[in-house]
Amino acid sequence: MDERPTRRGARAGGPARLATLRIARLGARGDGIAELAGRLVYVAGALPGELVEVALGAPRGDGVAARLGTILEPSPERRAPPCRHFGDCGGCALQHLSDDAYGAWKHRQLAETLARAGLVPAPLSPLVRIAAATRRRVDLVAERRRGRVGLGFHERGSHRLVDIAQCAILRPGLQALLAPLRAALDQVVAEGTSVDLLATDGDAGIDLLVRAPRPPTLAARQALAGLASANVIARIAWQEPGQPAEPIALLRRPTVSLAGIMVEPPPGAFLQASAEGEAALVQAALALLPRRGRIADLHAGCGTFSFAVATAAPEVTVRAIEGDGAALDALLAAARRSGLSDRITGQQRDLAANPPQAAELSRFSAVLFDPPRAGAREVAEALAHSKVARIVAVSCNPTSFARDARLLVEGGYRLGEVTPIDQFVWSPHLELVADFSR
């Protein structure tokens, strides 16, 4: 394809270069990938088969990033994105791809990831799709520049903030919060600074955590208290680096229902991104777990799987192991309130630094683990040497899952059913539930 210089987008180091490329495929991040002079070119927003004009940019991995310019020959799979911020906002990568092609791409990405690790599931189930506008949990950034507060997400591959007025993936309650939250933050965010916000739409209203580099001023406290009283907000808390969260406003105890058990999560506690995604993960896991015996729930959080297992199978006892003490306290308190203390017990433990040993794990009938994106290498290594008959792995990162699964297979486990679940709509991220047995 041809390549030529242009002054458009030029920096101090010289003019940018334009190139006309034919996009060959979609990459793991949802970028269109082409080849130029033996190097890969990554083009966000481009689709396979398209002929596009791009501005070549900085090196990226084994190739170079490029900004999409003119689409000379569009793909028949291209569609109008549902969000007006798409293309600027870095939250979504594939709103411009037709629904069927998008689902096929996600399923194929998982299949290829497993194949590269030499893993052959039996079977790789169809993709479970979660609808848009179901997201109950969102991380936002707010910053103040030139006297104005912006609220939204970072631009893809950049620290530049994209100020959003809408978000196509959010629940209506979180969508309605954007405008009043931005107004209240005018008294919270100082010039030239930024804060991170975690908002969860729970059963009692929105639970908002403000993560900031310094303590709240009196004006910030008053503004946030006013925000809570004027909107459907259960709690607002403030957290400085390395410090526990401090309540700013508490109108109702924030709660979330996990398998019908009411849990009061601490500020910032992990929950699945959507109730619908949570239900799909739980359903897939329950179908694989035994209905009696002792089950270990590793990385148990506030009890998403612990309560589901205990309420679905009366002859099961659950050992919930979690590194976050506040989350585990919330789980055990809910177990006491619901009369499940005799069947759900807990242990606070850093599973990366202090994983259970094989002999300890072998005392369980089954083990379920749901680690963060980095995966559970240490747990997988211990399980590979254990005698546990059934392992159920839940993952939000197929790459780290494939690494951990390889360890289990090399330890003598057979990889069975794998169910992909598209909870993070229009993003490259994918959840899954997988079965291992001896």
Secondary structure, 3 states (H helix, E strand, C coil): CCEEEEEEEEECCEEEEEEEEECCEECCCCCEEEEECCEEEEECCCCCCCEEEEEEEEEECCEEEEEEEEEEECCCCECCCCCCCECCECCCCCCCECHHHHHHHHHHHHHHHHHHCCCCCCCECCCEECCCCCECEEEEEEEEECCEEEEEEEECCCCCEEECCCCCCECHHHHHHHHHHHHHHHHCCCCCCEEEEEEEEECCEEEEEEECCCCCCHHHHHHHHHHHHHCCEEEEEEECCCCCCEEEEECCCCCEEECCEEECCCCCCCCCCCHHHHHHHHHHHHCCCCCEEEEEEECCCCCHHHHHHHHHCCEEEEEEEECCHHHHHHHHHHHHHCCCCCCEEEEECCCCCCCCCHHHHCCCCEEEECCCCCCCHHHHHHHHCCCCCEEEEEECCHHHHHHHHHHHHHCCCEEEEEEEEECCCCCCCCEEEEEEEC
